[in-house]
Amino acid sequence: MAKTPLSKIIKFYVRFTPSYSAIGYHLRSIFWKNRPNKFEGQTWLVTGGSEGIGAAAARKGAEGGAHVICIARDPAKLQAFAQSVQSPVPVTYLTADFSKTREVYALVEKIRESGQRLDVLIDNVGIQKHQMVLTDEKMEFSFVTNILSHHILVKSLLDNKILKDDATVIEVASGGMYNHRMVVDDLNITDPARYMGPRAYGLAKRAQVMVMGYWREKQSHLNQRFYAMHPGWVDTASVNRSMPRFVAILKSVLRDHDKGADTIVYLARERPPQHRKEAIWFDRKERNTHIYAHTPDPAVSPEDVVRKLDSIAAAVASQPEPVRQAA
Ligand SMILES: NC(=O)c1ccc[n+]([C@@H]2O[C@H](COP(=O)([O-])OP(=O)(O)OC[C@H]3O[C@@H](n4cnc5c(N)ncnc54)[C@H](OP(=O)(O)O)[C@@H]3O)[C@@H](O)[C@H]2O)c1
């Protein structure tokens, strides 16, 4: 693969570091009015909620009085996190692996059976892979984890009326989408020769934003809210694992987990109107989803993305059980 020219790398850091690091957060936060977090009586679901940005948002929700249900794979990590939170209503948790669609359906079924309904969904789980990894459902791992499972979750929660009529859905997206134009047929690249980790991640993140636009429109008869947000550059386990060089350069100015979760908590608390049809929220403001001339494509609509996701989900669901269960 061709190496990125040094001049391009320098340009990137000069352009984005002041804004996405803790520096941008500190400068913007001077002008913010902070109201108390009052979430009493609410139920939240937070995916990827045992560490990092998801856990920070979950903690704020619980401390504000919500019953927070955290989702991740490792029950020991979930339990340790739940026990670390001092809150009026204890944090609870369920395990589900978002790289496996069947576990997302099973999760929804468990919530449905429990009779709980959700005020806030924070769809936060996300990872970046360097190499193409095929799941046991024969799909690309980051595509399923970052967008397909998110879409299945939101759609199934809506279909089962588990999301209340005034629920807030917050997708944790990323500035990683900025460099990528949406190509729906490239959302699930399973050919290792064509796979590029940052592009797979960026396309999934752009799809998250577009899908929120789809639901905002479709559910506009209700008082539900659908947002996509970007946490900034946050010093978390996954960033340390997937981008060690980036962390080595920027460690001293990366955001802590609470700063990464700030806009999530702000959106859950304030439920601000969104003026743009498509936007990504960052540091409490809705912002453009395109910053480069090569990424807008008016020929691709949110409906196209949803159609593609629905058709892949249907194809996976129709796989015979032994194939789906194979390791
Ligand atoms: N950190 C940043 O600078 C940054 C920047 C832009 C966007 N984001 C986005 O912010 C979100 C959170 O990132 P983070 O940096 O906070 O990550 P993190 O610290 O690595 O936390 C990941 C969480 O997700 C869970 N998880 C991982 N894989 C999972 C899977 N397959 N199924 C279910 N749960 C899974 C982990 O628990 P288990 O391992 O036990 O499952 C953990 O609770 C992601 O969507 C990421 O793309 C982060």
The ligand as an SDF file (V2000), in Angstrom:
LIG
                    3D

 48 52  0  0  0  0  0  0  0  0999 V2000
  -11.6320    7.1000   21.1670 N   0  0  0  0  0  0  0  0  0  0  0  0
  -11.6960    7.9860   20.1800 C   0  0  0  0  0  0  0  0  0  0  0  0
  -10.8360    8.8560   20.0020 O   0  0  0  0  0  0  0  0  0  0  0  0
  -12.8640    7.9400   19.2390 C   0  0  0  0  0  0  0  0  0  0  0  0
  -12.9130    8.9010   18.2030 C   0  0  0  0  0  0  0  0  0  0  0  0
  -13.9870    8.8820   17.3420 C   0  0  0  0  0  0  0  0  0  0  0  0
  -14.9950    7.9530   17.5060 C   0  0  0  0  0  0  0  0  0  0  0  0
  -14.9060    7.0320   18.5120 N   0  0  0  0  0  0  0  0  0  0  0  0
  -16.0050    6.0570   18.6540 C   0  0  0  0  0  0  0  0  0  0  0  0
  -16.4130    6.0050   20.0070 O   0  0  0  0  0  0  0  0  0  0  0  0
  -16.9510    4.7140   20.2860 C   0  0  0  0  0  0  0  0  0  0  0  0
  -16.3640    4.1700   21.5650 C   0  0  0  0  0  0  0  0  0  0  0  0
  -14.9710    4.0220   21.3840 O   0  0  0  0  0  0  0  0  0  0  0  0
  -13.9620    3.8800   22.6240 P   0  0  0  0  0  0  0  0  0  0  0  0
  -12.6780    4.4480   22.1140 O   0  0  0  0  0  0  0  0  0  0  0  0
  -14.5610    4.4080   23.8650 O   0  0  0  0  0  0  0  0  0  0  0  0
  -13.8010    2.2820   22.7230 O   0  0  0  0  0  0  0  0  0  0  0  0
  -13.2320    1.3910   23.9420 P   0  0  0  0  0  0  0  0  0  0  0  0
  -12.6370    2.2170   25.0230 O   0  0  0  0  0  0  0  0  0  0  0  0
  -12.3110    0.3910   23.3110 O   0  0  0  0  0  0  0  0  0  0  0  0
  -14.5410    0.6550   24.4920 O   0  0  0  0  0  0  0  0  0  0  0  0
  -15.1000   -0.3440   23.7490 C   0  0  0  0  0  0  0  0  0  0  0  0
  -16.3380   -0.8770   24.4770 C   0  0  0  0  0  0  0  0  0  0  0  0
  -17.0570   -1.6270   23.5260 O   0  0  0  0  0  0  0  0  0  0  0  0
  -17.1380   -2.9990   23.9550 C   0  0  0  0  0  0  0  0  0  0  0  0
  -17.0100   -3.8130   22.7410 N   0  0  0  0  0  0  0  0  0  0  0  0
  -15.9620   -3.9180   21.9050 C   0  0  0  0  0  0  0  0  0  0  0  0
  -16.2380   -4.7660   20.9130 N   0  0  0  0  0  0  0  0  0  0  0  0
  -17.5090   -5.2070   21.1220 C   0  0  0  0  0  0  0  0  0  0  0  0
  -18.3670   -6.1090   20.4380 C   0  0  0  0  0  0  0  0  0  0  0  0
  -17.9850   -6.7760   19.3390 N   0  0  0  0  0  0  0  0  0  0  0  0
  -19.6160   -6.3080   20.9280 N   0  0  0  0  0  0  0  0  0  0  0  0
  -20.0420   -5.6900   22.0510 C   0  0  0  0  0  0  0  0  0  0  0  0
  -19.2690   -4.8110   22.7370 N   0  0  0  0  0  0  0  0  0  0  0  0
  -18.0180   -4.5930   22.2950 C   0  0  0  0  0  0  0  0  0  0  0  0
  -15.9880   -3.1760   24.9310 C   0  0  0  0  0  0  0  0  0  0  0  0
  -16.2150   -4.2130   25.8810 O   0  0  0  0  0  0  0  0  0  0  0  0
  -15.8590   -5.7660   25.5230 P   0  0  0  0  0  0  0  0  0  0  0  0
  -14.4740   -5.7570   24.9650 O   0  0  0  0  0  0  0  0  0  0  0  0
  -16.0050   -6.5230   26.8110 O   0  0  0  0  0  0  0  0  0  0  0  0
  -16.8760   -6.1940   24.5270 O   0  0  0  0  0  0  0  0  0  0  0  0
  -16.0280   -1.8040   25.6210 C   0  0  0  0  0  0  0  0  0  0  0  0
  -17.0700   -1.7620   26.5620 O   0  0  0  0  0  0  0  0  0  0  0  0
  -16.6720    3.8510   19.0470 C   0  0  0  0  0  0  0  0  0  0  0  0
  -17.8240    3.7890   18.2440 O   0  0  0  0  0  0  0  0  0  0  0  0
  -15.5860    4.6350   18.3080 C   0  0  0  0  0  0  0  0  0  0  0  0
  -15.6080    4.3930   16.9260 O   0  0  0  0  0  0  0  0  0  0  0  0
  -13.8720    7.0030   19.3740 C   0  0  0  0  0  0  0  0  0  0  0  0
  1  2  1  0
  2  3  2  0
  2  4  1  0
  4  5  1  0
  4 48  2  0
  5  6  2  0
  6  7  1  0
  7  8  2  0
  8  9  1  0
  8 48  1  0
  9 10  1  0
  9 46  1  0
 10 11  1  0
 11 12  1  0
 11 44  1  0
 12 13  1  0
 13 14  1  0
 14 15  2  0
 14 16  1  0
 14 17  1  0
 17 18  1  0
 18 19  2  0
 18 20  1  0
 18 21  1  0
 21 22  1  0
 22 23  1  0
 23 24  1  0
 23 42  1  0
 24 25  1  0
 25 26  1  0
 25 36  1  0
 26 27  1  0
 26 35  1  0
 27 28  2  0
 28 29  1  0
 29 30  1  0
 29 35  2  0
 30 31  1  0
 30 32  2  0
 32 33  1  0
 33 34  2  0
 34 35  1  0
 36 37  1  0
 36 42  1  0
 37 38  1  0
 38 39  2  0
 38 40  1  0
 38 41  1  0
 42 43  1  0
 44 45  1  0
 44 46  1  0
 46 47  1  0
M  CHG  2   8   1  16  -1
M  END
$$$$
